[in-house]
Amino acid sequence: MPQVMEFKLPDLGEGLTEAEIVRWLVAVGDVVAIDQPVVEVETAKAMVEVPCPYGGVVTARFGEEGEELPVGAPLITVAVGAQSMPVGAEESAGAEGSGEAPRPLIGYGSDHSRPARRRRVRPVTAAVSAPVTAPAPVAVAPAAPAAPVAPVVPAAPADPGGPVPVISPLVRKLAKDHGVDLRALHGSGPEGLILRADVEAALAALREPAPAPAPAAVAVAAQGERIPLKGLRGAVAEKLSRSRREIPDATCWVDADATELMAARAAMNAVGGPKISVLALLARICTAALAKYPELNSTVDLAAKEIVRLPSVHLGFAAQTERGLVVPVVRDAQGRNPESLSAEFARLTELARAGKLAPADLTGGTFTLNNYGVFGVDGSTPIVNHPEAAMLGVGRIIDKPWVHDGQLAVRKVVQLSLTFDHRVCDGGTAGGFLRYVADCVESPTVLLRTL
């Protein structure tokens, strides 16, 4: 007999605890193969197609499109070994078969170190066409008979001048001292007798604040569109908030003459071959600067109270997409030349705009390069991308009057901003890093000394 296996939402990346169902790729009754994608989900980092580690017939689906599920929550059930099993027959087949269950792929399954949220999800199943065996009756020891309880009868409307049935004078005094009208109460005792609990409940109701006005009663000026702070936007908000909470950051900036850098780029691209981007040249300058000032390619271990200098530069760069701002990471950027960096930036940017970046492409950065000049702005004070120690911001490169060789001239000028974690270094180190970057921008031949 087929064995019904439950496939749960796997852990899709570092620190991800939930995902939103974007699109189901299979329906109940479909036959799926091992490792076939069954659902497309959106995490706080990327859009991911989730493959199922079981092969067989889909017997149930959990969650609707647009619903958010925690890691470890059921996604689908599959009747393993069935090719045409009637849909919904997992109840009769699930407990049968004593062979070893197929093992899921490595890394799949719930993370028991992280508590899952309690949710009520309803499986989407078709009608059951196979007979379902009713559960066998279970003998239960009879419980001791409960003491008879007198029915609660609402108090009959009392004569305005007649007495109100109260269980004791103390209860009557309690009501009088607190201004409770006994005639307005309905006693919960036998034949409507007012008990102490009835008076105390009335007092508690009086102490509760007045309910908030219904939405229709709220002034139009106070209304507005409410956007859930979840998914990518929620992850960005949490990361930036954490950075502000934990990192004592400082920012320094400098204007640099980028005329020679732009001329060098034009000369490189004139000889043919893949085009080299300005971002790639700036990235190569950053990796050289980090080799001179490794303090800025580090992180702080709060638990151990240590600064950890990292051996490799995994360079993050800000990329704007329809889903929002993401930061793909170029691995081992210190070993790449400008041509290789250009190709990797282009590849990751294309994946980001298509929503196809894997979680691994968005984690593990050690330093971030943020080119906000593409938005037409000159400067900014970037927020450090936690848990990194620094971020270099680059403004737009525009023509400005500049003193060059003792003469006033029109030059291509850019503003560079460095935000850094003041715990890992002081202003002298940060200033030295930024000055080296500016010197390379103004005279690219400076970079040749480190190549």
N, C-alpha and C positions, 0 to 999 in steps of 0.2 A: 504494500500500500504506500502511496505517496506520503512524504513527511512534510508537514507545514513548518517552514522556517520564517522567523520574524527578522527582518532587516531594519536596523535602527540607524538614525542619523549619525554618521561617524564624526569624529573630531577632524575638522577640515583645515586646521592650521593652528599656529601658536596663539593661545589665549582666546580662541573663538569659542563661545559658549552657546550660540544659537544661530539659526539661519532662517530666512524667509523663503517659502515655496514660491517660485516664479512661474514655473510651467511643468506640468506632468508630461512625461514622455511616453508613458505606458498607461493602459487602462486595465481595469479588472477583467480577467479572462485572457489577457495577452500572454503569449509564450515568450519568455525572456531567456537570454543566454547568460552564462557567467561573464561578469564584467561589463554587461550592457548598461549604458546610462539609463536610469529610470526616472530621474527628476532633475530639474534645473533649479538651483537655489542661489540666493544672494546672501552673502555674508557681509560683515562689516568691511571686508577687504576686497572681495571679488565675486563675480558670477561663476558658479561651479556646476558642472554636470556630474551628478553622483552616480557611480556605477554600482550595480548590485553584485555581491559575491556569490549569489545562488542562481542556479538555472532551473526553470520550471514554469509553472503557470501562476500568474499574479492572482491571488485570491482576495486581497483586500488592500485598500489604499487609505492612508491616514493623513488627514489635514487637507485643507483646501488651498487653492492658489491665493497668495496674499497672506496666508497664515504663517506666523512665526513659531518655530519649534525649537526646543532646547536640544543640545547634543545628547544623544542617548534615547530620544523619543522614537517610537515606532514610525517607520516610513511606509513599508509595505510588508505583506506576508506572501510567501511563495510556496506553492506545493511542489517540492523537489521530487523529481522522478516522474512527474505527470506531464503529459504533452497535450491532453485534452480533458483534463479533470473538470467536472462541472464546477462552475464558479460558485463560491460560497460553501463548498463541501469541506473546508478545512476543519470545521468543528467535528466531523465524523472521522477525519483521517489524521488529524493533528497528533493525537496521542498514540497512534499505532506505529509499528515499525520500531524495532529495538536496535537497529544498526547504528553505527557512529554517525552523528550529524555532520554534514559538510562544514568544513571550517571556513570562517570568513577570512578575507584578505587581511594581511598584517596591517595594523593601524586602524582597522574598522572596529566599530562597537562603541559602547558608551564608556566615558571616562568616569570611573567610580570615585575618583578623588574630588570630583566637582558635583555638588548636589544639583539635581535637575529640578526645574520648577514643576509644581503640580499643575497639570492641565487636564482638561477633559476634551479628548479628541474622539471623533466618531468615524469609524472605518466606512469607506464607501464600498459597498458590496452589491453584487447582483443577487437575484432570487436564488435560493438554494434549490437545486434540482435533485440532489442526492438525499436519501433519507438520513435524518439526524437522530442518533440514538439518544433517548432521554436519559438524563443522569439517574443512577440508581438511588433509591431512597436511602437516606442516612438516618439511623436510629438516634434519637436525641432523648436524653434523660428528662423526664417531666420535671418542670420547675415547680417549686413550692407555690401553692396557691396564694395569690396576692390578697391582702386584706381588702374587704369591700370598701369602695370609696363612694361617698355620697355624691350624686351628680351636682355640678355647678349650675345653679339656677339664678338667672339674673334677678336682681331685686325688683319687686313689683313697685310701681310708682307709689311713693308714700304720700299720704295725705299731707298737704303743706303744713298743717298744724300738728300732725301726729308724730310719734317717736320714730326714729330711724333705727333699724336693728343693727346693733354694734356688739361685738363679742365681749367687750369689757369697758368700764369707765375710763381706764387708762388710754385706750384707743380713742375714745371720744375726746379726752383732754388733749391728746396729741394732735388730733385734727383741729381742735379749737385754737390751740396755741399757734398753729402755723397757717390758720386761715383757710383750711380745707373744708369745702362744703360737702358734708356727708351725703346730702340728698343727690349730689351729682355723681356719686360713686355707685358702681355695681359690685356688690359683695361677691367674693369667690367662695365664701363658706356655705354650709348647708342652708337651703332656702334663702339664699341671697344675703347671708350674714356677712357684715363688713368686718374683715380681719385687719390686724396690724399691718400685714403685708400690703393690703390694698391702699391704706393711707400712705405708707412709705413709697409705694409706686407712684401715687399721685404727687407726692413731694418731689420725687426724682424728676418727674415730667416737668414740674414747674421750674426746676433748676436748669433744665437743658436750654441752650441758646435757641433762639428762634431760627427756624430753617432758612437756608439761603433762598432768595427769590428764584422762581422758575426762570428758565432761559428767556421766556417771552417777556418777563418783567424787567430784564436787564436793559439798561440804556443802550441804544444803538452805538453810541460812542465807545462803549466798553467791549463791544463785540469785535471779533477779528478771526482771520483764518488760523486754525490750529494745525501745525505740521508736526507729526510724531518725530521725536528726536531719537531715531533708531537707525539701524543699518549703518551705512558709511558715515552719514552726518552725525549719528550718535557716537560712533567710534572716534571720529575726529574731535568731537566736543570733549569726550572723556580724556583723550590723549593730551589735548591742549590744556585742559584743566589740571591734569596731573603734572604737566610740565610747570605750570605756574605755581602749583602747590609745593613741589619738591625742589625745583631748580632755582637757585638765586642767580638769575641771569643778568648780564650787562651787555650793552651794545656800543660798538665803536664803528666809525665809518670814515671814508675818504673818497674824494673825487680823483679819478685817474684819466689820463689822456690815452684813449684806446686807438688812436689813429694808426700807430705802427702794428698793433695786433690785427686790425682789420685789413691792413695792407698785406701782412704775412698770410692771412687766411686766403685773400684773393690770389696771391702767388701760388699757394698750395693747390688751390682748386683749378688754376690755369693749366697745370701740367697734365690734367686728365685723371681718370680714376674716380673712385667714390668721393663725393663731396664731403668736406669736413665742416662741421657746424661750429658756430661760435661757442655753444655750450660745451662741445667736446674740448675746445682749446682751454676754456676756463676750468673744466674738470681736470685736464692734465696739469694745469698750473696748481690747482688745489692739492692734487696728490703729491706734487713736488714740495709744496709748502708744508703738508702734513709730515713729510719725511724729515723736514727741518724742525718742526714743532709738533712732536708726537703727543704732547699733552692734550691737544685738541681732537685726537682720534682715540678717545677713551670713554669710559663710563664710570659711574660711581656705584659701588656696592655698599648700600646703606647698612645691610645686616652685618657685614664684616668691617665696616668703616674703612674701606680701602678704595683707592683710585686704581682702576684696571686699564692699563694701556694696551690697546689692541694691536695685534701684529699685522693685520690686513685692513685695507681701506675698502669697505663696502659702501659705495657712494650712492646715496639716495638723491633723486631729483624730482622736483615738483612737476606734476603733469595734470592739466585741467581736462576733465572729461565731462560727459553729460551727467554722470552720477555724482560728480563733485571732484574735489582735489584729492589725488592719490599720489603716493611717493614710491614709485618703483625703485628697485635697488640694483645697481651694477656691481656684481661680485668681483672682488680682487681688482679694483680699478687701478691700483698702483702698478700693475703689470701690463696695462694697455696703452697703446699709442693713440694719438688723436683719431686716426682712421678707424681703429677698433672701437673706440668710445662712441664715435658718430654712429656706427652701425648698430651698436647695442642700444643707444638712446632711441634710435629710430624703431628698432624691433619692439622694445618695451612700450614705447609711446603708442604704437599701433595696437598692441594687445590691450593696453589700458583703455583706449577709446572704443575698442570692440567689447570691453567688459570681459576679456578672456584671461586676465592675469591670474596666475595661481597664487595662493596665499604665500608660498615661499618667495615669490617675486616682490612681495611687499613687506617683508620682515627682515630683520638682521642688519639694518643699516648702521653705519658707524659715524657718518658725517653726511650732511645734506647740503646740496647746492640748489638754491631757489632763484630762478630767473623770472622775477615778477616784472621785469622790463617789458615783457610781451604784452602786458596789460596797459602799457603806456604811462607807467609811473616811474618816477626817478628814484625814490628811496622808500625804505620801510624799516621797521624794527622787528625782524623775524622772531617767532617763538621757537625755541629749541625743540627739536623732534625727539621727545623722551624715548629711550634713555640715553640718547647721544649727548655729546658735550658741546657741540657748536653747529652753527649753520651760517653759510655765506649767502647773502642776498645780493642780487645783481639788478640794477635799474636799467632803464632804456639807454641806448647809446645814441646820443644826438649831437648835432653840431652846436658848439658853444664858443664864445670868445675865450681864448686861452693864451697865456704868455708862453711862447715857444722860442727857445734860443734868444731870449731877450727881446723878442718882438711880439706884438699882439697879433694873433692869428685865429682863424676859425679852425677848431680841431674837433674830433669826435670824442666826447667826454662821457664817462659812465661813473655812477656812484656805486661804491661797494660797501656793504654793511655786514659786519660780523657780530652775531649774538653768540655769547659763550657762557658756559657754566663757570661761575666765579670760584667754585670749589676746586676745579681741576687746575686752574692757573690764575695768575694775576694779570693786570692790565699790560704789563711789559711784554709778556708772552703773546697775548692776544694782539697787541699792537704790532709786534714783530711779524706775526703771521700775516696780518692784513697788509702791512707795508711791503712784504715780500710779494704777495699776490699783486698789489698795485704796480710794483716795479716790473714784474713780468708782463703785465698788461701794457705798460708804457714802453717797455723795451724787451720784446720776446727773446732777444739773444741772451738775457739773463738766465733764462730757463735752460739754455744749452749747457751751462756749467754743471747742472745736476742730471743730465741725460747720459 
